[in-house]
Amino acid sequence: MRAAASRFGRALADELDRLIDRQDQVRNDRIAFIESDRDFHRAIVRAAGNPILETFYESLRDRQVLMGVHAISVGSRIDEVLADHRRIAQAIRAAEADRAVAAVGEHLARTLTALREPTFDNWSPGSRAI
């Protein structure tokens, strides 16, 4: 993240802004929203310039889609994700690597919290998740 923020600042931020706009446009389609979310994070991973990290990130696709759909099913998570992504892009645009890293950390922490929450989509008779 630090390398991506310091090396690509404005160009990466412009790409991230475009991806955020696309993600906002598909907010009513959970799968498309998560695919756009993945594109946002992929752009950052690619900008870091680490081919091993890129390959690993790509290998997680199916898991990311499943977990992402669950995560955005919790409360108003879609609005939170978009706001988080905007904060990340703003920090990258300003070439403030520490702020970008902190914004990503906060974003991931909120996502982890959402993943731990049960949703009505996961409920079934006899389950304890209500």
Solvent accessible surface area in square Angstrom, and as a share of the most:
residue,aa,sasa,rsa
1,M,52,0.23
2,R,128,0.47
3,A,44,0.34
4,A,0,0.00
5,A,0,0.00
6,S,75,0.48
7,R,139,0.51
8,F,82,0.34
9,G,9,0.09
10,R,163,0.59
11,A,72,0.56
12,L,7,0.03
13,A,0,0.00
14,D,72,0.37
15,E,71,0.32
16,L,0,0.00
17,D,50,0.26
18,R,129,0.47
19,L,7,0.03
20,I,3,0.02
21,D,79,0.41
22,R,85,0.31
23,Q,0,0.00
24,D,46,0.24
25,Q,146,0.65
26,V,43,0.24
27,R,75,0.27
28,N,147,0.75
29,D,72,0.37
30,R,101,0.37
31,I,94,0.48
32,A,29,0.23
33,F,0,0.00
34,I,6,0.03
35,E,48,0.22
36,S,5,0.03
37,D,26,0.14
38,R,9,0.03
39,D,34,0.17
40,F,0,0.00
41,H,31,0.14
42,R,44,0.16
43,A,10,0.08
44,I,15,0.08
45,V,22,0.13
46,R,134,0.49
47,A,13,0.10
48,A,21,0.17
49,G,48,0.46
50,N,67,0.35
51,P,97,0.61
52,I,145,0.73
53,L,76,0.38
54,E,52,0.23
55,T,95,0.55
56,F,119,0.49
57,Y,23,0.09
58,E,68,0.30
59,S,81,0.52
60,L,54,0.27
61,R,100,0.37
62,D,100,0.52
63,R,156,0.57
64,Q,42,0.19
65,V,18,0.10
66,L,133,0.66
67,M,83,0.37
68,G,13,0.12
69,V,29,0.17
70,H,34,0.15
71,A,4,0.03
72,I,11,0.06
73,S,31,0.20
74,V,34,0.20
75,G,77,0.74
76,S,73,0.47
77,R,6,0.02
78,I,31,0.16
79,D,76,0.39
80,E,70,0.31
81,V,7,0.04
82,L,3,0.02
83,A,36,0.28
84,D,2,0.01
85,H,0,0.00
86,R,98,0.36
87,R,102,0.37
88,I,0,0.00
89,A,1,0.01
90,Q,101,0.45
91,A,0,0.00
92,I,0,0.00
93,R,77,0.28
94,A,52,0.40
95,A,59,0.46
96,E,79,0.35
97,A,21,0.16
98,D,101,0.53
99,R,110,0.40
100,A,0,0.00
101,V,52,0.30
102,A,51,0.40
103,A,10,0.08
104,V,26,0.15
105,G,38,0.37
106,E,86,0.39
107,H,6,0.03
108,L,98,0.49
109,A,59,0.46
110,R,80,0.29
111,T,32,0.19
112,L,84,0.42
113,T,83,0.48
114,A,6,0.04
115,L,43,0.22
116,R,178,0.65
117,E,78,0.35
118,P,62,0.39
119,T,13,0.08
120,F,169,0.70
121,D,89,0.46
122,N,79,0.40
123,W,97,0.34
124,S,53,0.34
125,P,115,0.72
126,G,83,0.79
127,S,37,0.24
128,R,233,0.85
129,A,35,0.27
130,I,169,0.86
